[in-house]
Each structure stands twice: as structure tokens, then as C-alpha cells.
Amino acid sequence: MKSRQTDVSMASHFRSRGTVVVGGQVRTPGQVSISVGSDLWKAIDRAGGATEYGSLRRVRLIRDGKMTTFDLTKPEFQAVIVRNNDAIEVPQKMILGN
């Protein structure tokens, strides 16, 4: 017989997870599972990381219909927290490599 404590722990575990869509120049585009507190860097890593053609200088985060661009070569932007249902796009590098 399960205790009430086990039921509460299981419910908390499932609420602390979500999904984001990672697309563009990543090795495994699509939905990835995230846990609460996951950041842009972790979400892209869960999608296999950027390909050799992907630009981490112009990563786009789409949240609630608004798009924001981040330069993930700068540590302060790697830690941007993602939320359930966010979309992330790693664009293709330009001819000059960024």
C-alpha cells in the first residue's frame, strides 16, 4: 500500500518536468524533456547540441509569441531559464561563420 507521502512526491516529480521544442541546426531536433530550472544550454544539449553548421551566437527563444535572441558564447546567456512549451531555434551560421 502506497503512503500519502509517496503520492505527493510522485505528483511533485511530474509537475517539475516539461517539454520544449528545439529546432534548427541541432543534432536531434524536436521535443525534449526538461526539468524545472533547466537553461538554454541544457535544452540544446538535450537535443544533441548544435551541429557544425549551427550558430550559438544567435539562438532564438520563442515564448508566448515573443522572440528573443541570445549569444550563447557568452556565459551570462547560457543560464537563461527555459519554461514548459518554449521553442528554441539554433540558426545556421552565416557565410562569415557566426
Buried (B, 14 or more C-beta within 10 A) or exposed (E): EEEEEEEEEEEEEEEEEBBBBBBBBBEEBEEBEBEEEBBBBBBBBBBBBBBEEBBBBBBBBBBEEEEEEBBBEEEEBBEBEBEEEBBBBBBEBEEEEE
